[in-house]
Amino acid sequence: MFRYGLAPVLVILLAATLHFGQTPIKKARVPVVAKDKKHAAKSDKKDPTARELLRCLEEKIEVKPYQSGMTLKEVLKKFTETFAAKGKELPLFVDTQAFLEENPDAPDVYDTLVKFLPVPRRMTFERALRVTLSKIRTDNAAFLVRRGCIEITTLGEQRRAGFCKSGSWRTLRRGPWPKL
């Protein structure tokens, strides 16, 4: 039946798989700032998915721009600008109401002073976000990855949202880890 054996058939199948099985390369979305409502409707794009945001958390960033003392608001803005320079959208949302409800006497969350140490020079964005949240004086900062944004909130609000029953996944606490 096959005059030359199975080798030519396998070569053809491999070539077809390589040719038709390739996925197109996705272009990174650049955030567009609309001038007015008319242009805003035209420039509306989908929010980043949770998977895209989780990939952003795994990316390495340089720590040097964050070593000078700045407020939480400035650090979050700089995070967003860093990812915009890479062509990625990074929406960050701070649930200030949750912080006020749990700690009414605490100072404004945005006024928290954040300063990174010089070592390490590079770290994942997740680690940088954890270091940033560790500076919040209420000691109950956490973040949630939701479709469309990374939400910075309190541990209590995170548990109410059902993201973490035990309080240990993608949360931040000061002090030693609990013994197992």
C-alpha positions in Angstrom: 0.0 0.0 0.0 2.7 2.5 1.0 5.5 2.3 -1.5 8.0 4.3 0.6 6.8 3.3 4.0 5.3 5.6 6.7 8.0 8.2 6.7 6.5 10.5 4.0 3.1 10.3 5.7 4.5 11.3 9.0 6.4 14.2 7.4 3.2 15.4 5.8 1.2 15.1 9.0 4.0 16.9 11.0 4.1 19.7 8.4 0.3 20.1 8.4 0.2 20.2 12.2 2.9 22.9 12.3 1.3 24.9 9.6 -2.3 24.8 10.8 -1.7 24.3 14.5 0.0 27.6 15.1 -1.8 30.1 17.2 -1.6 33.8 16.2 0.5 36.0 18.4 -1.6 38.3 20.5 -0.7 42.0 20.5 -0.6 43.7 23.8 -3.3 46.2 24.5 -2.2 49.8 25.2 -4.5 51.8 27.5 -6.2 54.5 25.6 -7.3 57.7 27.3 -10.4 59.2 25.7 -10.9 62.9 25.4 -14.6 63.0 25.9 -17.6 60.6 26.0 -18.0 60.4 22.3 -14.5 59.0 21.9 -14.8 56.9 25.1 -17.5 54.7 23.5 -15.3 54.1 20.5 -12.2 53.3 22.5 -13.8 51.0 25.1 -11.9 47.7 25.3 -12.5 44.6 27.3 -11.1 44.5 30.8 -8.1 42.2 31.3 -9.0 38.7 32.3 -8.0 37.2 35.6 -5.6 35.0 33.8 -3.9 38.1 32.2 -3.6 39.7 35.6 -2.1 36.6 37.1 0.5 36.6 34.3 1.3 40.3 35.2 1.8 39.2 38.9 4.5 36.7 37.7 6.4 39.3 35.7 9.7 40.6 37.1 10.1 44.4 37.6 13.0 46.6 38.6 13.0 47.8 42.2 15.2 50.8 41.8 12.4 53.3 40.8 10.6 52.4 44.1 13.6 52.8 46.5 12.9 56.5 47.2 10.2 57.1 49.8 6.8 57.7 48.2 3.2 57.3 49.1 1.1 54.3 48.3 -0.8 56.3 45.7 2.4 57.2 43.9 3.7 53.6 44.0 0.5 52.2 42.6 0.6 54.8 39.8 4.2 53.9 39.1 3.2 50.2 38.9 0.6 51.0 36.3 3.0 53.1 34.3 5.6 50.3 34.4 3.2 47.9 32.8 1.9 50.5 30.4 5.4 50.9 29.1 5.4 47.1 28.5 2.1 47.5 26.6 0.0 45.9 29.3 -3.0 47.3 31.1 -2.8 47.0 34.9 -5.9 48.3 36.6 -5.5 48.6 40.4 -8.4 49.4 42.7 -8.0 50.2 46.4 -11.1 49.5 48.5 -10.6 52.4 50.9 -14.1 51.9 52.4 -13.1 48.4 53.6 -10.1 49.9 55.4 -12.2 52.6 57.0 -14.8 50.2 58.2 -12.3 47.9 59.9 -10.1 50.6 61.2 -11.9 53.9 61.5 -9.1 55.7 63.4 -6.4 54.7 61.0 -4.8 57.3 58.7 -5.7 57.3 55.0 -4.4 54.2 53.2 -3.1 56.3 50.2 -0.9 58.3 52.6 1.1 55.2 53.6 4.9 55.7 53.1 6.4 53.0 50.9 10.2 52.5 50.5 11.8 49.4 48.9 15.2 48.1 50.0 18.0 48.0 47.4 18.2 44.2 47.5 16.9 42.4 45.5 17.2 44.5 42.3 14.4 42.6 40.5 11.4 40.9 41.9 8.1 39.6 40.7 5.2 42.1 40.6 3.4 39.9 43.1 6.3 40.2 45.6 6.5 43.9 45.0 2.8 44.3 45.7 3.1 42.2 48.9 6.0 44.4 50.1 3.9 47.5 49.3 0.9 46.2 51.2 3.1 45.2 54.1 3.7 49.0 54.7 0.0 49.7 55.4 -0.2 50.3 59.2 -3.5 48.4 59.7 -1.7 45.1 59.2 -4.7 43.6 57.3 -4.0 44.4 53.7 -4.7 41.8 51.0 -5.3 41.7 47.3 -7.8 39.9 45.1 -7.4 39.1 41.4 -10.7 39.7 39.8 -11.7 40.0 36.2 -10.8 43.5 35.2 -8.7 44.6 38.1 -6.4 43.8 41.0 -8.3 44.9 44.1 -6.4 45.9 47.2 -8.6 45.4 50.2 -8.7 44.0 53.8 -8.3 40.4 54.9 -11.9 40.5 56.3 -13.3 41.7 53.0 -11.3 39.0 51.2 -12.8 36.3 53.3 -16.3 37.7 52.8 -15.7 37.6 49.1 -15.0 33.8 49.5 -11.5 34.0 47.9 -9.7 32.5 50.9 -11.4 30.5 53.6 -8.2 30.1 55.6 -6.8 33.6 55.0 -3.5 32.4 53.5 -3.9 32.6 49.7 -2.5 35.8 48.2 -2.8 37.6 51.5 -0.4 39.5 53.6 0.1 39.4 57.3 2.8 40.8 59.4 4.5 38.5 61.9 5.6 34.9 61.7 3.9 32.3 59.6 1.6 30.0 61.6 3.0 26.6 62.6 1.8 23.7 60.7 
